[in-house]
Amino acid sequence: MTWLDAAIGWLSPKAGLERARARAALGVIRAYEGANTTRRTVHWKTSGLSANGEIASALSRLRNRSRDLVRNNPYGRRAIGALVGNAVGTGISLGCSDKRLRNAWAAWVSEADFYGDQDLYGLQALIARACFESGDCLVVRVRTETAKAGRSGVPLKLKVLEGDFLDTTKMGQAANGNFVLGGIEIDREGRRVAYHIHRVHPGETVIVDPKAGSDRVPAEDVIYHFEKERPGQLLGVPRLAASIMKLRDLDEYQEALLVKKKIEACFAMFVSSDDDSMRVGTSSETETNADGNSRRVEKLSPGAIIYGKTGEQVTFGEPSGGGDDGFTETQLHAIAAGAGVTYTQLTGDLSRANYSSMRGGRAEFKILVEQYRWLSLMPQVNERIFAWFEEAAFQAAKIRKIGYEHVWTPPRWEYVNPKEDVQADKEELGAGLASLSEKLRARGEDPEAVFAEIAAERKRLAELGIAVDYSAVKAPTTKPASGGVKPDDGDGAPTDDDEPGPSGKPEPQD
């Protein structure tokens, strides 16, 4: 207690007590070291803006810098490629017990792209890449005429657009009472109701449309794919956002090292003498600088022994060491952590990797990929596309109802040690801890297709009289549970429209 506190307490005990309470409360607040305003944190500037307030003003610059790093920085390109390759791979396929739906889906997959450049699996990879690289991606539903629906007969096309197509000039309250932020229109409860989308990419320089502007597209016809990290967040952020500065700094650092080595390599020997006629090398020539001054340049032959005169001094260049004391490796570890990949995936450096480290790092990476896959990509993109497909296929009489149960099969995870990993799978199956269908989906296979192929193969081998030893394969001994899928009536659909099918929830991944 200071003399001032004592004086206030003597004059007014009540005021003195309140002052003491306030001082105690302030002490509790400052108990958090991170909240202190000391010399160490005086220049630490933080923001209390909402997620949208922070992102809206920075997204364009973050997006452009992230794309530049992916174009020109090998580590940036490698990080994005690793994320897309593991999350989507060659495509996430659909599984369903209804044959009619499976056939319609299989026929439509190759015709899904509005521009006709890729099939649905290629679009999946394109959407994921745009999300990781640019922070967001738009998928617009295009309803086509049945006559122009293609061989599948499903009048639906998907137009994949970059997030730049959002008209960011649309801000504030709209005439209908809704609010628009960065081209995304929301109602008073914060739910998306429409998107304002440019007709032409705002950065396009080849095609000029004098009528280019933006259209208001209902939210039911648009998928906006991004990784949501804060409640109320409407816009996405590139995956490399936390690593942009470190990638840039590392790029400049390595360039500075290269220039330094080039300069050092230009100087082999320096001669100091008062005698202008002294020659050290085996040949001599004169060079003229840009300013008109001339200098003599001599060359030394291998193994030469040169004797100088008294008073002459020869000094050889001594290039510094080439190491960076681990700075590059430290930076790469930080970049990998910010991008959500492992160090080995970012650099391709396996010199110090072993089975245990590879398995441990891959297990953690799998968790992050599965989180993105099942919490962002599946609900935002795959499920919405499937709902659009069901609606279009039903209207075209390609399927009998809307609301089929289905399951998504992502690409397989490659084994780190195939022998041990396969043995572990067999033991899990033998102990009843996993189903064969689950293991097949973890390998990126459609269980129904695999079972049908095995049955057809064994039947064909028997017809040809080819004997194959299946003794290593144990046949299942459990009886099928009651209430299973009813047999097909021969027309491609089960006899009951309410037949149970595989769960639509993500199956556990190995």
N, C-alpha and C positions, 0 to 999 in steps of 0.2 A: 504493500500500500504506500502510495506516495503522499507527500505533504498536502497535495491538492485534494486527494481522496479523503484524507483525515479532516481537512477543513470543511469540505462539503458535508461529511458525515456529522460533524459537530453542529453545523448550522442547520442542516435538514437531514435527519436520520433516514427519512423515506427516500430522498434523492440519492443519498449515499448507498442505500441498499440496492436501488435500481442500477446504479452505476457499477456496483460490484457484480450484479447478475449479468449485465451486458458484457463486462470484461470476461467473466467465466465462459459465457456462450461463445465469445470471440475466440477464446482459447481452444474450445472444442472444435470449432470450424477449422482453425489452423492446425489441428492435429493431423490433417491430411497433408502430407508433404507436397503432394502434387498440386495443392491449391495455394501454396505459399507464394508470395510475391517477393522473392529475394533476388539477389544479384544473378543467380543462375536462371531465373525464369522471367526476368524483366522484359526480355525481347521475345517471349513466347506469346505470339498472337493467336488467339483462338476465336472461333465463330460460334454464335448461338443460333444461327439460321436453321430453318427446317431443311429437310433433305432436298426438297425441290428448290429452295432458295439457294442452297449451295451448288447444286448440280446445274441449274438452268444457266447460270452465268459462266460456268466453266466447261460445260459439255462440249461445245464446238471446238475449243482449243485442245481439250484432252483427246477428243476423237481424232483430230488431225495429227497430233503428235504421236498418238498410238499407231496410226496407220503408217506414218513416216518411219517409225521404228520397225514395224513389221516388214516394210518394203526394203529398208536399207541396213537394218541391224540383224546379223545372223541369230543372235540370242533371242531377240524379240520375235522373229519369225519361227524359231524353233519352239518357243514357249506356246505360241498360239497353235502351231501344228500339233504339238503333243496333247493339248487340251481337246482339240476337235477330234483327233484320231482316237483318243480313248473314250470320249463321251459318246461319239456317234459312230466312228469307224466307217464301215461300209453300209451302215443303215440300221435303224431299229425297226424290226419287222412286226407285223400284227399276227396274232393267233386267235382263232375262233373256232368253235365246234360246228358252226353252220357252214355247210359246203357252198350254198348259194352266195353268202356274203364273202367267203374266202375267194371264190372265183371272180366276183365283181371287183373286189379290192385288188386282186392280182392283175386284172386287166387294166384297172385305172391307174395303178402306180406308175406305169411308164408314160402316161398321158397327163400327169398332174401339173407339170410346169406350163404356165401360160405362154412362156416364150419358146417352149419346145426344146430347150437345151439340155435339160437333165430330167431324170426320173425323180420320184418322191424322195428316195434315199439321198440323192445328190442335193436336193433342196434342204433336207435335214442338216447335212453337213454345212451347207451355205448359210443357213440360219444360225447355227451354233457359232460358226466362224465370225459372222457379223456381230453377234452378241459379245464374244470374247474380245474381238479386235476394236469394235466401235462403241460397244456398250449397249446397243439395242438393234432391233430389226423389225420390220413391218411385213406382215403377210396379209394380203388382201384377197378376199374371196371374189371370184369372177363367175357369175352364173352364165353359162352358155346355152345356146339353143340345143335342144335334143338332137336335131339333125347334124349339128356340128360337134357332137360330144365325142366323136372318135369311135374306135372299135369297142371300147368298154360300154358305151351308151350312157355313161354317167355325166350329166351336164355340169361339170365343176372343174374349174382351173384355179391354180394358186399363183398369185403374182408376188414375188419376194422383192422387197424394196429396202434400201438402206434407211437408217434412221434420219438421214439428212432430208428425206422427203417430208418430214413433219414441218409444217409452216410455223416456225418459231416467232414470226411477226404477230401471230394471233395471241394476244395476251389481254388479260382483264376480263371484265364481265361482258357476256354476249347479250344480244337483244332478247333472247328467250329466257334470260335470268340465270343461265348457267355461267360457269367460269372457265376460261381457257388459259392453260399454262403450257407454253412451248408447243402449241399445236394440238394439245390433248384437252378435250372438253369434258368437264366433270359437272355433276349436279351439286346441289347444296350439301349433300351427304358425302361428297368426295368420290362417288362412283363414276367410272368412265361411261360416257354416253355417245361420244363421237370423236373422230380424228380429222384434223384439217391437213390434207395431204396434197403436196405439190403435184401438178401434172407432169412436170419435167424436173429432173434433178437440178437443184439450184446452182450446182457447180458445173453443169454441163456446158461444154464449149463447142461441141460438134453440131448438135441439133438445136436450132433456135426456133422456139415457138412464140410468135408474137402475142398469142393469146394465153401464154403460160400464166398460171395462177394456182390457186389451191381449191380443192373441193372438200365439202364436209361429208365424210363417210361415216355411217352409223357404226357404233362399236361392235355390233353383232356381225359385221362383215370384215372386221380387222382383228388380227392378232398382233399384239405388241409384245415382243419377247425381250426380256431383260432379267437381270438378277436383282431381286428385291432384297435389300439389306437393312432398310429402315422402315418402320411403320409410316404409312402415308406417302411413301416414295412413288413418284409417277414416272420418272425418267431413269434410264440405266447409265452405268459408268463403265468404261473399258476395263477389262481385267488387268491391264498393265498400268493402271493409274498410279498405284503405289510404287511402281518400279520405273516410271518414266525418267525421273531425274537421275537415278542411279545408272540406267542404261545409257543415258546421254553422257554422264560424267565418265563412265568407263570407256565409251567410244572416244571421247576427246583425250582421255588419259593414254589410251593405247596409240592414238595417232601422234601424240606428243612424244612418246617413247620411240616410235618409228622415225620421226623427223630427227630426233636426237641422234639415233644410231646412224642415220644417213649422213648427218653433218660430221660426226666423228670419223666415219669411214673415208671421208674426203681428205683427211689430213694424216699422212703417214710419217712425215719427217720434216723438221724445221732446221734450217742452217743459218747460223749467225756468224758473220765474218766481215772484216773491213776490206777484204780483197774481192772485187767484183769479178775477177777472172777465175775464181776458184770453181772447179767442177767436182761434183760428188758422184753423179751417176754415169752411166755408159753412153747416154745420148742426151742431147739438150735441144730445146726448142723454145721459141718465144711466143707468148700469148698476149693479146691486146684486150684490155678490159673495155667495158662499155664507155668509160670516161676517157678513153684514149691512152691510158697508161699501159706500159708493157711490163711483163714479168717473165723470168726464165723458169721453165718447168723441166726438171730432169727426171730420169727413170732409173731405177735400180734393178739389176738382174739378180736372179736367185743365187745365193751362195757367194755374192760379191763381198770382198773385204776392202774397205776404203780407208786410206791413210790421209789424214788432214794435216795441214800446216800448223805450226805453232800459233796459238791464239784463236784458231778456228774451233767452233763449238757446234755439235750436231745433237739435236734433241728429237726423239721419236715421240709420235703421238701415243697416248695411253688411253684407249677407250675405257669407259667405266663399265662396271659389271652389267649384265643384261637382266638380272632379276628385279622383281618389284616387291620383294619381301612379303609375298602373299596377299598383296592388296587386291589383285584381280580376282583371286579365288574367293576372298571375303565378300567382294562386291557381287560376284556371281551367286553366292549362297543367298545373299539378301534379295537379289533379283528373282531367284527361283521361289523364295518364300512369298514374295509379293505377288507373283504370277500364279501361285498355287500349283507348281510343278516341283519335281525333285531336281536336285543338282545334276544327277546323271542324265535326266531327260533334257535339261536345259543345255548341257555342254556336250553330251555324248561321251564323257570321260568315265571309263570303267576301270581305270588303272588301279584304283584302291577299293573297288567293290568286290564283295564276296556274296555267297548265297544268303547269309543272314541279313546283311545290310540291304541287299536288293529286295528281299522278301519284306523286311520291316518297312522300308521306304515305300514300297509298292502298296502295302496294306493301308498305310495312311493316305496315300494318293487315291486309292480306290474309294475310300470313304468320302473324300471331297468330290470325286467325280460322280459317285452314286447320289450324293446330296444334290448336286446340280441337275443331274439327269432326272431324278424322280420328284424333286421339289420345284424345279423351274421348267425344264424342257418338256417333260411329260404333260403336266397340267396346262401349261400355257400354249403349247404347240401341238403335240401329238393328239391329245384328247379333243382339242378344238377342231383340228383337221378331220378327225374321225367323225365328230358330230356333224360337220358340214357334209362329209361323204355320205353318211347314213341318210341325211335329209334329201340330198340330191339323188341317191340311188333308189330311195323309196318312191320319190316322185316319178322316177323313170321306170318303176316297176321291176327293178333289178333285185330287190330284196322284199321280204314280206312284212317287215315291221321296223320300228326304230327302237333302239335300246338293247342291242345284243351285248351280252357279256363277252369280254375279250381280254387278251393279255398281250403285253408288249415284250418282245424278245430283243434285248440289246446285244451288241457284238460281244464275242467271247473275250475273256481275260486270258492272255497267253500265260502258260505255266512258267514259273521261274525254274523249277526242277520237275519236268514231266513225270519221271518215275515215281518220286515221292508224292507229288500232288495227286496223281491218278490213284495211287495206293490209298491215300487219305480219303478220296472220294468213294472208293470201293468199301472202305471200312464204315463210312457214314451210312452208305446205302444198306450194308449188311446189318448195321445196328438199328436201322429204322429211323435214323435221325434226319434223313432227307429223302425226297422222292426222286425217281429217275427223271421225271419231267423237269423238276427243279434244276437238276444237274445239267440236263440238256440245254435249258434256257440260259444257264450260266455260261455255257460254251457257245452261245449265240445260235443255237439250233432250234427249229420249231419241232416240239415233241411229236405232234401229230404227223408231220411230214417224215420224221425219222422212223416212227413206228410203221407207217405205211410202206416206206422204202425197204425196211428190214423184212416185213412180211412178204412183199412182192419178190424180193431177192431170194429168200429161202424157198418160196414156191417155185420160182424159175429154176433154181439150182436142182431142186428135186425132180422137176420135169426133165432136165437134161441129164439126170443121173450123176451129178457131181457131188461127191461127198465132202462135207466140210465139218471139221471138229468144233463143235460148240460146247464142249465139256467145260471150258473155262467160264462160260456164261451161265449163271444160276438163274433158273426160271423162277418167277415170283410164286410164292406158295399161298399168299393171302387171297381170300375170296373178294370179289368186287363188292363194294358197299352198296346197300340198297338205295334206290332213288337215283341211280346214275342216269346218264344221258340215254334217252330212248333211241332205238335204232332208226336209221334213215329210211324214209319211205320211198326212196328211189328217185325223187325229183330234185335232190340237192338240198332239201331242208328237212329237219326233224319233224316227226308227226305232231308234236305239240309245240306251239309257239312259245310256251313258257318253260322250255327245257333248260335245266341248269347247264352252265358252261364253266370254263375256267375263270378264276377270279380276275377282276380288273385291277386288283392291287399289285404292286410290285412284289415279285417273289424274292426271297432272300438270295443274295448273290454270293457265290463262293469266293 
